[in-house]
Amino acid sequence: MRSGATNSRTVSLARAGNGDALEDLVAGSLPLVYNIVGRALEDHADVDDIVQEVMLRVVRHLPELRDPTAYRSWLASITIRQLRDREQDRANA
């Protein structure tokens, strides 16, 4: 496996508990997440923290993903939600 692919087979295997597939899924997801977060925060110091939180949410909630073919949009949605949560937290502080 180890290709960094985020295809539906990799997602399905990761959801089923395959550690190698989960590692591939995370590695394959990082470029997209870093791209979204980096652009939104203009390379702010919080980028790594937000990316880490996104990936933790992905790993924790992967079993809840019903359609493995929707992984990429699901990942983007989690990333955007995390960015919005950060902005709300900063506004309320």
C-alpha positions in Angstrom: 0.0 0.0 0.0 2.2 2.9 1.2 1.4 5.0 -1.9 -0.2 7.9 0.0 -3.4 7.2 -2.0 -6.8 8.3 -0.7 -8.9 6.0 -2.9 -12.0 4.4 -1.6 -10.3 1.1 -1.1 -7.7 2.7 1.2 -10.5 4.5 3.1 -12.5 1.2 3.5 -9.5 -0.7 4.8 -8.6 2.1 7.2 -12.2 2.2 8.5 -11.9 -1.6 9.0 -8.9 -1.1 11.3 -6.0 -1.7 8.9 -3.1 0.3 10.3 -1.1 0.5 7.1 -4.2 1.8 5.2 -4.8 4.4 8.0 -1.2 5.5 7.7 -1.5 5.8 4.0 -4.8 7.7 4.3 -3.3 10.2 6.7 -0.2 10.7 4.6 -2.2 11.2 1.5 -4.6 13.6 3.2 -1.9 16.0 4.6 -1.2 17.9 1.4 -4.9 18.9 0.9 -5.3 19.8 4.6 -2.1 21.8 4.7 -3.1 23.6 1.5 -6.6 24.6 2.8 -5.3 25.6 6.2 -2.2 27.4 4.9 -4.2 29.5 2.5 -6.9 30.3 5.0 -4.3 31.3 7.7 -1.7 32.7 5.3 1.0 30.5 6.8 0.2 31.6 10.4 1.9 29.9 13.2 -1.3 28.0 14.0 -1.3 26.0 10.8 0.4 22.9 12.2 -1.9 22.9 15.3 -5.0 23.1 13.1 -3.8 20.4 10.7 -3.1 18.2 13.7 -6.6 18.7 15.1 -8.1 18.0 11.7 -6.2 14.7 11.4 -7.2 13.7 14.9 -10.8 14.3 14.1 -10.5 12.3 10.8 -9.0 9.3 12.6 -11.6 9.4 15.4 -14.6 9.8 13.2 -13.5 7.7 10.2 -15.8 4.9 11.2 -18.7 7.3 10.9 -18.0 8.0 7.2 -20.7 6.2 5.3 -19.4 6.5 1.8 -15.7 5.9 1.3 -15.9 7.7 -2.1 -16.9 10.9 -0.3 -13.7 10.9 1.8 -12.1 13.9 0.1 -15.1 16.2 0.5 -15.6 14.9 4.0 -12.0 15.7 4.8 -12.3 19.2 3.3 -15.5 19.8 5.3 -13.8 18.8 8.6 -10.9 21.1 7.7 -13.2 24.1 7.0 -15.2 23.4 10.2 -12.0 23.4 12.2 -11.0 26.7 10.8 -14.4 28.2 11.6 -14.2 26.8 15.1 -10.8 28.5 15.5 -12.2 31.8 14.3 -15.2 31.6 16.7 -12.9 30.8 19.6 -10.7 33.8 18.8 -13.7 36.1 18.5 -15.1 34.9 21.8 -11.8 35.3 23.7 
